[in-house]
Every structure is written in C-alpha cells, then in structure tokens.
Amino acid sequence: MLINGERTTAIDERVFAVTDPATGEAIASLPLGDLEDVRRAVDGAEATQPGWARTSPRDRARVLTAAAQLIRERVPALARQLTMEQGKILREATDEIRGTANVLEYYAGLGSTFRDEFHRIGRDLDAQVLRQPIGVCAAIIPWNMPALLLAWKAGPALLCGNAVVVKPASTAPLTPLSLAEILHEAGLPDGLLNVVTGPGEVVGEALVAEPRVRKVSFTGSTATGRRVMALAGADIKRVTLELGGSDPMIVCEDADLSAAVAGAVAGRYYNSGQVCTAVKRLFVHETVADEFTRRLTAEVGRLTIGNGLAPETRMGPLNSAGGRDRIRDLVDETREDEAGTIVTGGSEPGGAGHFYEPTVVTDVAEDSRLLKEEVFGPVLPVVRVRDLDEAIARANHSPYGLGASVWTKSHAYMREAAVRLEAGIVWQNLHLKIPPEVPFGGIKQSGLGRENGLQAIDAWSEQKTVLLRP
Ligand code: NAD
C-alpha cells in the first residue's frame, strides 16, 4: 500500500499474493490492509488536503500534466505489468496505459477553465457561486480497467482540490500503485493520493463507513454498489456508482455487415469479455441473421487464445479462476438445458491459466441467464429479431442500462433508437469507445451519476452560494 507517499506494510504485517492469470504463478506480495490501515490513510489525506485546496487549479493541473508525461515515457513497462496481473493482451494494456495519460491530460486542460459564478441579482443584491473541494474522498476500483478507472477518478478529484484514498481490486492492484507513485513523482504532495490494498469487505467497507470520507466514487458490480450506497447513506455521503451492464448491440437490415461483425468481435472479446460496456446481447434483423452469424462465428473461431504477453495472442485468460468457472458453468447450463446452441467455443482449454474459449451461442431461449444476467466473459448470445421495434423492446428488457449500440446507415432508425434505448450511452456503428470529453454513466441498475466530461467537475466539487449585499 502507499500511504503519505511511501510504500508501507500493513500494521499487522499480513500479506497476500498477486498472481498472473495466464500462468497461475505469484508475481508479487502486497500488504493485506485492514481498518487501522484505512485510518492511517485517511489521517494522511485529511492532513494534506487543506493545503492542496489552497493551490490554484492551474498548479494542480501542472501535476496531472507532468504525471501524464511520465506515464507516456513508461508505457511499455506499465503495460507489461498490467498484462501480467490482469491478463489482457499487451496491445490492449498499451491502449489502456495511453488512455490513462490522455485522461489526465484532459483534466489538466480543464484546470485553466475553472471559474466561480457571479450574478447581479438586484440593485443591492449580488451572488457568487463558489466551487469548492469536497475534502477526503474514496475511489474504489475494479480489476478490469484498473489504470483507466484510477485516472477517471483521481484526475478530476485532484484537480478539484480533493484528497483521495484508493482501494484497488486485489487481483489488479500493482498498476494503480505504480500510477499513484508516478503522480507523487510528478509533484503531488505526500498523503494526497493513498492506496490501501486488502479485501473489499474489510478495506472497502471501512473506507465507505469512515466518517471523515465525504464522497465515495465506486466502480464495480451492481451487488457491491448496492452495499456501498447503503453504507454511504448513513452519513449522506456523496456517491457516484458505475456498475454492471448488459449492453445490447442491434444490427439492422441495412447495416454494413463487415463493420458490424468486426464491432461485435471487438465489443465482446476485448479484455476477454470483461468490460462493463462489452457487447453482452446481440440482436440481429432476421433477414441478415444467417449471413451475420456465419461471418461472426468464423471470425471468433480465429481468435487465438494464450498468454497476453505473446504477440500472436488475440485473447488472454480471464482475470480469476472464479470468473472463469462462472462462465464455464453458465455455458454448461445452457447446453444441458438446451437454452441455446453453441456454434463455436464452449469449453475450457485446460492448463494453469484461467482460459475459456471465445464462444458464440444462437437460438437463445428468452429466459436464458445469458440474456438476464451480466455475463462477464467471452460468451456472446445472438438473437434474431423481426424489426427495430422488437430489438429495442428486447434490449430494454434488462435491469441494466449502461451502453447500447445500433448498426445502421439510417438516420431515422438511429434517431428512434437513441431516444428509446434505456442506456447512458448510445453508439452508432461503434461500441465500447468512451472518450473522456463526454459524460459516461448508467441508468437503472447500472449506476448513479456521471464520470468524465465537464460533469466530472461538478461531481468532485461542492457548490456554495454566497449572497452579497455590499
Ligand atoms: P466488485 O464489485 O466485486 O469489486 C469492485 C471493487 O469493490 C474492488 O476493489 C473490491 O475489492 C471492492 N469491494 C468488494 N466488496 C466491497 C464492499 N463490500 N465494500 C466496498 N468495496 C468492496 O467488482 P469486480 O468484479 O472487481 O468488477 C467487475 C464489475 O465491475 C462488473 O460488474 C463490471 O460491469 C463493473 N464495472 C463497471 C464499470 C462502469 O463504468 N460502469 C466499469 C468497469 C467495471
């Protein structure tokens, strides 16, 4: 863990192992934090934050710019570390590290646009609206995109003058630790960004329940998000929740099929299917469904699985044995219940790593778990639909509402779908892309609040109204 700018052991000196999901071998040993470690981290953050809040946004932005520069200089080493702890292929890890630098640069750019408001309300009444830091905040992040999600939270939080205590996932904590060290090297005062490693139920909950933590920004599963929201509710803490998704992809009869097949393959199998906004349900117009499925199956069959460090690998292992087992059980259940036809993949290659074959399922039963639950792995259910109306109705038939994509050349179709789809983000002829310039977040059980864009500045600051009668 990293407290007050220094790597430290847990107070009781207990440790846990971080393993490489491609080999099952231990690659690091980290402190197993508990309540006392959370308290130490919050002490440090609380002591440093007021001084940071007094600096100008431009000075704070300078640290983010310097950190982004250091990250860019170290892309190969950071990407390799990310692949080794998380499992994603090196090209995807490299994209994520570069994306992390982009996000910090985006927020650094916003530093020069910060301003408070002034209103002349009446002849003898003026008003100011001051934007102020919230104070000590918690950032709880999952293992699937640990670098990018750290930047989504720490970038705007620090720019707005807050201190942050980060709780990384236990299966991908090394990259967040390295990034926090880089931010300190770039000039961040010690104590402003602490990282406490350890179990979510202990460290995560202690952080959410700690009275001095005023905001919790959580990214993870809907089940944990529910727990976080309940705990944070005791003190009416500010919460941002970025939770699970079951994104639909709709392929219309006029779609460019080659682009749609490529989009489905990237959208589902990127990061071995472990992305909140991955394509998790595919609805294809019946007139193009056979051709589309034939091409999709052929393309998925060509995805070479293996260690993400090997240049020929197109899909790495899943991040954990538990995650792989859940996928295997779901596909086995689908096969046994005859709730779908597995047209490619559907088995475990074996060996020490947590691998599962990229899988496509057709003829999916309407009540299949593949359509009802968030499937966090490389399995794609393909469903035939009569028209756009049916596709939208079925897409909306989900407790989730994160992303959705529509593959069509028709402006009328797109207009209709963009309004009616229940999602926080809707793409036309692409999926997955989330630029930092625009707000991102879910509706329904996919979350609460928005990250990215100018909205992130509102989410990481308090607004105070001052009425003046000079
Ligand atoms: P998770 O909910 O198990 O864990 C997320 C984080 O919360 C980890 O750091 C974990 O240690 C911590 N945690 C666990 N229990 C906790 C508790 N009781 N109190 C506080 N913290 C606790 O999720 P995961 O398996 O790491 O990540 C996968 C999930 O994250 C998927 O559902 C995915 O869709 C979602 N996700 C969402 C987004 C988004 O932006 N909406 C982005 C990435 C991932």
Residues whose N, C-alpha, C, O or C-beta is under 5 A from the ligand:
A	BS01	NAD	I140 I141 P142 W143 K167 P168 A169 S170 G198 P199 G200 E201 G204 E205 T219 G220 S221 T222 T224 R227 E242 L243 G244 G245 V275 C276 S446
